Amino acid sequence: MSRVSVLIPNWNGAADTIECLESLARQDCGPNAMEVLVVDNGSVDGSIELLREKLAALHRCFRRAVLIPLKENLGPAGAYNAAYDAVSADCSAILRLDNDVVLPPNAISCLLARLDTNMDVAAVGCRIISDDRSHRMEHHFGAMIVDWWRGRTAVVYPQDDLVCDGVAGCAMLIRRAALANLSFFFDSSRFLANELELCLRLKNCGWKILYTPNIEIYHKGARSSNKVTRLIDYEARRDGVLVHLQYNRGLRRSFCLLGLAVRGGIKYLRGQPITFQALVAAVRYYRAASREVRP
């Protein structure tokens, strides 16, 4: 039986995290198949005490339930890295899960089945719909397809399973053996745990990324990032440019960066400087790192 380690970051959001944990406790895969690692990212709202009590109350629902408190907010990347370091040796899959996600009872067993039947797949993502169960497109998230020439990432919503460039990180199941090919989980020097960047590194190692629309999870959406909207917006734009600096190639990369610079410059002149600022920061970061693309 496959065993999964569920990694959940929390930052001043105990109520959402508790609802997420309750949905994990109802999973049909059974308690022996799952461990839960919650990382508190320097919360100051009493989250640690509330989560410690909840994990103690649910301890029979999981093989192992651990709360990892951090002294300061290290961002999503730092939280996921701290949880990853604590994963049990016998877990064959890792579920990267946002704390504002609610899963139906069959979600984990269905995701595990996709990994078990697709041995060349490193990560599986599912259909993301809003927590109120509405089907408004702006609350959906599907499969990511990168346009390397234009420097854009499209989100598509296929009706069948699709091999793609990336899937949503709010509920991404990852084959642990695939992570063994990587030199790091998420870049600790960056604030965000960029799911597309992780997927591209896995693809560069020869693995596939799979999106399946037949598994749905419910996402409240940006409950933590709404507390630091401008920072998240800036970091997301910078990370988007870094993806093209690190994984694009040759003439295609030059053409892409030229397009990004033109679009950023136009927005700058219109009084929207954040896109151009993120581009400049990404180029500086990439040059300062002066390293080859790490898998």
N, C-alpha and C positions, 0 to 999 in steps of 0.2 A: 504494500500500500504506500502510495506517495504521501509524503509529509510536507506540509507547507508552513513556512514562517511568515507571519503577517507583521509588516512594519508600519507603524502609525505614528506620525508626528502630532504633537499637540502644542498649541500656543494660545493660552488664554481662551480656550474653547472646550472646557470640560463637558458641557451639556451635549455638544455635537459628538465628542469622542465617546461619551457614554452610550449614546444612541447607536453609534457605529459598533461598539463592543457588544451591545445587546443583539444586533443583527448577526454578528459573528457567532454568538452563542447559540443561535438558532440554525446554524448550517447543518445540512443533512450528511456531511462527511464524517461527523462524529468527533468526539473530543480527542481521540488518539491521533487524529490526522493533522492537528493544528496547534501551533504555539503562537502567542501574541506578544509582541514587543512594542510597548508604547514609550515614546521618547518625549518627555516634556521639555520644551525649548525655552526654559527660563521664564515660565509663566509667573505672573504676580497676582493672579485672581483666585488663589486657593485651589487651582487645578490639581496639584500634586496630592493633596489630602483626599479630594473627591475621587480621583482616579485610583488611588491606592485602595480605597474602600470598595470601589466597584470591581476591581480586579480580584480582590479577596472574595467578594460575593460570587463571582463567576468562575472561581478557580476549578470547579469540577467540569466546566464546559471545555477546557483546553488542557492539552498535555502540559503546558507551561505558560505562565502569564507573568510578565516582568514589566515593571515601570523603571525607566532609566531617566533620572532627572539631570538636566544640564543646568549649569550655573547662569548661563546667558543664552540669548537667542542666537544660534548659529545658522539660522535659516533652514529651509527644507533640506538642502544638501547636507549640512552638518548633522541634522537629526537622523536622516536616513543612513548616513554613514555610521553613526553611533549605534543604531539598531542592527545594521548589517554586521558589525563587529561582534555582536552578541548572539548571532544565529546559531542554533544547535547544529552539531556536525551531521546529524542524521536527516536533516531537512533537504529534500531534493528540489524544492521550488520556493520562491520568495514572492510574496504578494506585496507590492508597493501600493499602499492604500492611503488616501487622504482621510483625515478625521471626520470630514463632513459628508461621508458616503454611507449609504444604507444599502445592504445587500439582500436580495431575496434568498431564501433558504438553500437553493440549489446552485448558487453562483460559484462557489469555490470548487465543488465537485465537477461542475461543467467545464470550468477553466482548466482544471487538472486533466480532465479527459482529453481536452484539445492538445495539451502538451504530450500526453501519453500516446496519442495516435498520430502525432506529427513530429517525428524525431529530429527533423532538421529545423524546427522552429525554436527560437530562443525566448521569445516573449509573445504573450497573447493579450490582446486588449478587447474590450467589449463595448457595447452600445451604451452611451451615457445619456440618461434623460434626467429631467429636473425632478427634484424630490417630491413635488406636488403631483407627479405622474402626468403632467401635461406633455404635449407633443409639439410644443413650439420649437421651431428649428434653432432659434438662438440658444436654446438650452440643451441642444444635442451636441455630442462630440463623437466623431467616427474615426475614420482612418486618415492618417496624414500622408500626403504625396508631395514630395519636394520638387519644385521647378528650379533646377540648378542654374539655368540661364538667367532667369528673371529675379532670383533671390526671394521667391515667395513659397509659402507652404499652404497647399490647399487641403481642406478637410472634406472628405467625400463620405457618402452614406450608402454603401452598396447593400444589396439585399442578400448577398451570399458572402461566405468567407472570402477574404482578400489578402493576399500577400502585399505588404505596403512598406513605406519608409518608417512609419512611427505610429504609435497608439497612445491614447490618453494615459497619463501617469497616475490619475486618481484611482485607478483600479487596474494595475498591470501585473500579470503573473509572469515571472521570469524563471527560466530553467537555471538552476544553480550551477550546473556543469558548464553552461555557456559563460557565466560570469568568471569562471576560473581562467578564461582566456584574456581577461581584462587586467590592466595594471591598477585600476581603481574603480570604485563603484560610482560615486559622484565626485566631481572636482571640488575639494574642500575650500579652494580659494574663491569659488563662486557661490553666490547666495542661493540661487535656485537649483533644484534638482531637475535639470532639463531632461525630460523623458525622450524627446527626439534625439538629443545628443547621445544618450545611452543606447537607443535603438540603432543609430548609425554606427556606433562602435561595435555593436554586436554583429551588424551586417558586414562590416569590414573584416570580421573574423570568419565569415562564411555562413553565418546563421541567417534564418529568415524571421521576419516579424509578421505576425498574423492578427488580423482583425476579424472578429466574428460578431455579426449583428444579432445572433440568436441568443446571446446572453446579455441581459440588461441589468444595469445597476442604477441606483438613484443618487444624484449628486446635488447637494444644496448649492454649491458653487461659490468659490472665492470667499469663504467665511473668514479665513485667516488673512488672505491677501487684501481684503477690503480695508483692513486696519492700517495698511501701509501701501495704499494704492499707487502713489507716484513712484515709490521705490520699486515695486513689482513691475510696473509698466516699463521703467527704465531698464531694469535687469533683464526682462523678457526680450526687449528690443536688442540689447547688447548681445545676449546669448544667441539670438537669431542670426545676427551678423557673424558671430564667432563660428557658428555651424558652417557657414559658407567659407570662411577663411580656413577652417581646419579640414573640411571634407570635400570642398570643391576642388577642381583641378584645372591647370593650364589656362587657355584662352577663355574657357567657360567661366572660370573664377574671375578673371579680369573684367569680362563683360558684365557679370553679375554685380561686382563691386561698383563699377561705373554707374549702373542703373540705380543701385542703392544710394550712391552719393548724389545723383541728380534728384531723386525723390526726396532725400533728406534735405538737400539744399533748398528745394522749392518750399518745403514745409517750414524750414528755418526762416525764409523770407516772409512767410505768411504768419510769423509769430508763433510757430509751433516747433521749438528748437530741440525737443527731446529726441526725435529720430536721428537728427544729425549728431547730437551729442553722444548718443549711444553708438553710432557708427565710429566716431573718432575714438571713443573709449575702447571699442572692440579692437580696432587696429593697433592701438597702443598696447593693449593687453597681449595681443598675439605676438607683436614684435618683442615685447619684454620677456615673454615666456621663451622665445627662441628655441622651441623644441619641435621635433617632428610630431605628426599626429600620433597620439598613443592609442592603441586599441582599447 
